[in-house]
Amino acid sequence: MLELKGVHTYYGLSHILFDVSLTVERGEVVCLLGRNGAGKSTTMRSIMGLTPPKRGSIVFKGQDITTMKPHLRARQGLGYVPDDRRVFADLTVGENLEIVARPSGSSETWDKERVYRFFPPLAAIDGRQAGFLSGGEQQMLTIGRALMTNPDFLLLDEPTEGLAPLVVKMLADQIESLKQTGLTVLLAEQNQEVALGLADRGYIIDNGVIRYSGTIEDLRADEEVRKRYLMV
């Protein structure tokens, strides 16, 4: 469903991603693991078109989207949850959801009511301005906002970062339930426990280079690789 081939991405003159290649099949949850600054967020931004690669290609559902604008990628079915949340602080929770709503041809359409069933705490604060939400509430809102675009594929960038353990567990449970709906997910995470518990396969990125790819079982078993690239 998604394939990156030899992607090189820069910020200005700084070379960040080096020959990054990865694939995600339809219905999979694939994790991209790495330390802070390893290149996870740049990979996600490259896929979404916010930081387009200088070299390489990105193919989504059989179409080359390497040079496509971000809003057109969203129309193709890519949903994006950024690591910094980026809620519309002056809008209410409900308005944050309504402003991005995109119709779906499926009977399983995500609308505001379905998002509130998925994240019940948001229903109770529908009229609250997003700038006054806690970190966990903002993260729920950001994921809910991405779901309102009715994506076929969801990019989740560090969804549990900086959150309390109880909120992390709740989000992990909800991401697991998204998997049961058939949604395809690429999850960038530092939290090994969460990522390995959710994903079917995993990649490890370090200094902008993919250092490892394999099944979750293989990754769990390879303590040397995890120590080398994931331990602080």
C-alpha positions as CSV (number, residue, x, y, z in Angstrom):
1,M,0.0,0.0,0.0
2,L,3.0,2.3,0.7
3,E,6.5,2.0,-0.6
4,L,9.5,4.3,-0.1
5,K,12.4,3.7,-2.4
6,G,15.8,5.2,-1.8
7,V,14.4,8.4,-0.1
8,H,16.9,11.2,0.6
9,T,15.5,14.2,2.5
10,Y,17.1,17.4,3.5
11,Y,16.3,20.4,5.7
12,G,18.0,23.2,3.8
13,L,21.6,21.9,3.3
14,S,21.4,19.3,6.1
15,H,21.1,15.8,4.8
16,I,18.6,14.0,7.2
17,L,17.4,10.8,5.5
18,F,19.8,8.6,3.6
19,D,18.5,6.0,1.1
20,V,15.4,5.2,3.2
21,S,13.3,2.3,1.8
22,L,10.4,0.7,3.5
23,T,7.0,-0.9,2.7
24,V,3.7,-1.2,4.4
25,E,1.1,-3.7,3.2
26,R,-2.7,-3.1,3.4
27,G,-4.1,-3.8,6.8
28,E,-0.7,-3.9,8.6
29,V,0.5,-1.9,11.5
30,V,4.2,-1.2,11.0
31,C,6.4,0.5,13.5
32,L,9.3,2.8,12.8
33,L,11.5,2.8,15.9
34,G,14.5,5.0,16.8
35,R,15.9,7.3,19.3
36,N,15.0,11.0,19.5
37,G,16.5,12.7,16.4
38,A,17.0,9.4,14.5
39,G,14.8,10.5,11.5
40,K,11.4,9.1,12.4
41,S,9.5,12.4,12.1
42,T,11.3,13.4,8.9
43,T,10.3,10.1,7.4
44,M,6.7,10.8,8.3
45,R,6.9,14.4,6.9
46,S,8.4,13.1,3.7
47,I,5.6,10.6,3.2
48,M,3.0,13.4,3.9
49,G,4.8,15.8,1.5
50,L,5.6,18.4,4.2
51,T,9.3,17.9,3.7
52,P,9.5,16.4,0.2
53,P,12.6,14.2,-0.6
54,K,15.3,15.4,-3.0
55,R,15.8,11.9,-4.3
56,G,13.9,8.6,-4.3
57,S,10.3,7.9,-4.7
58,I,7.1,7.4,-2.6
59,V,4.4,5.2,-4.0
60,F,0.9,5.1,-2.3
61,K,-1.7,2.7,-3.5
62,G,0.2,2.2,-6.7
63,Q,0.5,5.9,-7.5
64,D,3.8,7.9,-7.4
65,I,3.1,10.7,-4.9
66,T,6.7,11.9,-4.5
67,T,5.9,15.4,-5.8
68,M,2.2,15.6,-4.8
69,K,1.1,18.4,-2.5
70,P,0.2,17.4,1.1
71,H,-3.5,18.3,0.7
72,L,-3.8,16.1,-2.4
73,R,-2.2,13.2,-0.5
74,A,-4.8,13.6,2.2
75,R,-7.5,13.4,-0.5
76,Q,-5.8,10.1,-1.7
77,G,-6.5,8.7,1.8
78,L,-3.4,9.6,3.9
79,G,-4.1,10.7,7.4
80,Y,-1.4,12.3,9.5
81,V,-1.0,12.8,13.3
82,P,2.0,15.0,13.8
83,D,4.3,14.7,16.8
84,D,3.5,18.2,18.0
85,R,-0.3,17.8,17.8
86,R,-1.0,21.2,16.2
87,V,-4.6,21.5,17.4
88,F,-6.4,24.7,16.4
89,A,-6.0,26.3,19.8
90,D,-8.8,29.0,19.4
91,L,-11.3,26.5,18.1
92,T,-13.4,24.2,20.3
93,V,-13.0,20.4,20.3
94,G,-16.0,20.0,18.1
95,E,-14.9,22.7,15.7
96,N,-11.4,21.1,15.4
97,L,-13.1,17.9,14.2
98,E,-15.7,19.5,11.9
99,I,-13.3,21.7,10.1
100,V,-11.4,18.7,8.6
101,A,-14.4,16.4,7.9
102,R,-14.1,14.6,4.6
103,P,-16.9,12.3,3.2
104,S,-16.2,8.7,2.7
105,G,-17.8,6.3,0.2
106,S,-17.7,3.5,2.9
107,S,-20.6,2.7,5.2
108,E,-18.0,2.9,8.1
109,T,-17.6,6.6,7.9
110,W,-15.8,8.5,10.6
111,D,-17.9,11.5,11.8
112,K,-17.9,13.5,15.0
113,E,-20.3,11.1,16.8
114,R,-18.1,8.1,15.9
115,V,-15.0,9.9,17.1
116,Y,-16.8,10.7,20.4
117,R,-17.7,7.0,20.8
118,F,-14.1,6.1,20.1
119,F,-12.7,8.7,22.5
120,P,-15.5,9.3,25.1
121,P,-13.6,11.9,27.1
122,L,-13.8,14.2,24.0
123,A,-17.6,14.2,24.0
124,A,-17.7,15.8,27.5
125,I,-15.5,18.7,26.4
126,D,-17.0,19.3,22.9
127,G,-17.3,23.1,23.6
128,R,-13.9,23.6,25.2
129,Q,-11.2,25.5,23.3
130,A,-8.5,23.1,22.3
131,G,-5.8,25.4,23.7
132,F,-7.0,24.6,27.2
133,L,-6.8,20.8,26.9
134,S,-4.3,18.5,28.6
135,G,-1.7,16.7,26.6
136,G,-3.7,13.5,26.6
137,E,-6.9,15.3,25.5
138,Q,-5.0,17.1,22.7
139,Q,-3.5,13.8,21.5
140,M,-7.0,12.2,21.4
141,L,-8.2,15.2,19.5
142,T,-5.4,15.1,17.0
143,I,-6.0,11.4,16.3
144,G,-9.8,12.0,16.1
145,R,-9.1,14.9,13.7
146,A,-7.1,12.6,11.4
147,L,-9.8,10.0,11.5
148,M,-12.4,12.6,10.4
149,T,-10.6,12.7,7.0
150,N,-11.7,9.1,6.6
151,P,-8.2,7.8,5.8
152,D,-7.2,4.5,4.3
153,F,-3.7,4.8,5.8
154,L,-2.8,6.6,9.1
155,L,0.6,8.0,9.9
156,L,1.0,8.2,13.7
157,D,4.1,10.2,14.8
158,E,5.1,9.7,18.4
159,P,1.5,9.5,19.7
160,T,2.5,8.5,23.3
161,E,5.3,11.0,23.8
162,G,5.1,13.0,27.0
163,L,1.9,11.4,28.2
164,A,1.1,9.7,31.6
165,P,1.2,5.9,31.6
166,L,-2.6,5.5,32.0
167,V,-3.2,7.7,28.9
168,V,-0.5,5.8,27.0
169,K,-2.3,2.5,27.7
170,M,-5.6,4.0,26.7
171,L,-4.2,5.3,23.4
172,A,-2.4,2.0,22.7
173,D,-5.7,0.1,23.3
174,Q,-7.5,2.5,20.9
175,I,-4.8,2.1,18.2
176,E,-5.1,-1.6,18.5
177,S,-8.9,-1.3,17.9
178,L,-8.1,0.8,14.8
179,K,-6.1,-2.2,13.5
180,Q,-9.2,-4.4,14.0
181,T,-11.2,-2.1,11.6
182,G,-8.7,-2.8,8.8
183,L,-7.0,0.6,8.9
184,T,-3.3,0.5,7.8
185,V,-1.0,2.3,10.2
186,L,2.7,3.4,10.1
187,L,3.6,4.2,13.7
188,A,6.7,6.1,14.6
189,E,7.6,5.6,18.3
190,Q,10.4,5.7,20.9
191,N,8.3,3.7,23.3
192,Q,9.4,0.1,22.5
193,E,6.7,-1.5,24.6
194,V,3.9,0.2,22.9
195,A,5.3,-0.2,19.4
196,L,6.2,-3.8,19.7
197,G,2.8,-4.6,21.3
198,L,0.9,-3.1,18.4
199,A,2.9,-3.7,15.2
200,D,3.2,-6.7,12.8
201,R,6.6,-5.7,11.5
202,G,9.2,-3.1,12.5
203,Y,12.0,-1.0,11.1
204,I,14.7,0.7,13.1
205,I,16.1,4.0,11.9
206,D,19.3,5.6,13.2
207,N,21.0,8.8,12.0
208,G,18.7,8.8,9.0
209,V,19.5,5.3,7.9
210,I,17.3,2.2,8.1
211,R,19.4,-0.2,10.2
212,Y,17.0,-3.1,10.7
213,S,13.8,-4.5,9.3
214,G,11.9,-7.7,10.4
215,T,9.0,-9.2,12.2
216,I,8.1,-8.1,15.7
217,E,9.1,-11.6,16.9
218,D,12.5,-11.3,15.4
219,L,13.0,-7.8,16.8
220,R,12.0,-8.9,20.3
221,A,14.5,-11.7,20.0
222,D,17.3,-9.6,18.8
223,E,18.4,-7.9,22.0
224,E,21.8,-6.8,20.5
225,V,20.1,-4.7,17.8
226,R,17.7,-3.1,20.3
227,K,20.6,-2.3,22.6
228,R,22.7,-0.8,19.8
229,Y,20.0,1.4,18.2
230,L,17.3,2.0,20.7
231,M,18.8,2.2,24.2
232,V,19.6,5.7,25.5
